[in-house]
Amino acid sequence: MACSWINGPCRTLVDTAAKLEANIGQPVEDPTLYRSLAGALHYLTFTRPDIAYAVQQICLYMHDPREPHFGALKRILRYVKGTISQGLHITPSKTTTLTAYTDADWGGCQNTRRSTSGYCVYLLLCVPW
């Protein structure tokens, strides 16, 4: 489902029909703003793991952000705006269960044909390895 580029929340996190590429589009006018927003979103992934993949994708282009990358970043911001009440609430727990999740996109990068993978291990809360 598409979302407004100007305002309003987005119901979907990413455009599944298109993949970002390194040299497509005009360079952004203010790369510092792009990097600052991407960094803030990266920090937000601690309590919003649902946005981790999309944020990782926009962080790949921090060295030379282009307009399509900035559009994807703005889409994430609109998604977060529409789902502001969601997220992990980190509270004390006596749980001792270890749970792990993983996913991969084999050869999914349009520029390098490299694979993207990720994992999260939970023991009370997400533990990065």
N, C-alpha and C positions, 0 to 999 in steps of 0.2 A: 504494500500500500504506500502510495506516495505521500509526502508531507509538504507543507508550505515552506518555501525557502525564506520567507520573510519573518513569520512569527508562528506561534502556536506549537503545541507539543507534537511529537512524532510517535506513531504507534509501533513502528518497527525501528530497530537499531541500525541496520545497514540495508543498502540496496543490494539484494541478492543477485540481480541481473547483471551487475557490472563489477569489475575488479579494478582497483587503483593501479596505475602504472607510474613509473618514475618521471618520465619526460613528457607527459601529456598535459597540455594546458599552460596558461601563463603563470609565471612566478607570482606568488602573493605579494601584495604591496608592503605588508609589515610582517616579515618572518618572525620577529621577536614576539609578536602577539600570538602567532600560531604556536610557537614553542612554549609560551607561557600557558596557554589554554590546554595544550596537549599534556604538559607536565601536571597541571591541576587535575585533569581527567585521570592520568596515570595514578596519582595519589588516591583518587576516589575509588579505584578498583579494589582497595582493601576492604571496603564495605559494600561494594557493588560489583561482585565478580561477574555478573551478567554482561558487563560492558568491556571486560578484559580483552577479548579478541578484537573487537572493533578499535579499542584504544591502541592496542599493539600495532594494528594495521596503519593507523595514522602516524604513529611514532616512527615507523620505518622511513618516513619522508621528512623528518625534522631538519635534515641538512639542506634540503632544497624544496621547500613546500610549494606546491602549485595550487591553482584555484580548485581543481577537483578534490584535492586532499583537504582543503579548507572547507569545501562543501560537505565532505564526509564528517569532518570535525563538528561542524555546525549541526549536522543531523544528530550526532551523539548528544550534543547539548540539548537539543529539542526533545530527544527521547528521555533524557534525565529529567527535564522539566515536567514531562508528562507522567513520569513514574517516581516522583520525588518521595512518595511514602514507602517505596520498596527499598530493600537493602538488608544487610545482615546486622542484627542487633547483638553485639558481643556482650555476653553476660557470664558471670561465674557458673560453672557446671561441674558436676561430679562424673560426667561421662568419660569412659576410658576406651571408647570404640575408635579405632583408626579406620578412616574411610578415605579412599582415593578415587579420583576421576581423571580421565585423560581423553584427549581428542586430537585428531590430526587432519591436515589438508595436504595430501601428498602431491607434490609438484604444483601447488596452487599459485605460486608467485609468477605473475605474467612476465617479469623482467629476467629473473634468474632461473625459473623452474624449480626453485628450492621448495622444500616442504615446510609447513608451519605446524608445530605441535605445541601442546600445552598440557599442564597437569596441575592439580591442586590436591593436597593431602590435608585432611582434617583430623586433628586431635584436639578437641575442645574448640579450636578455631583454625583457620587456614595457616599452614606452616610452609613457607617457601623453602625449597631445598636447593 
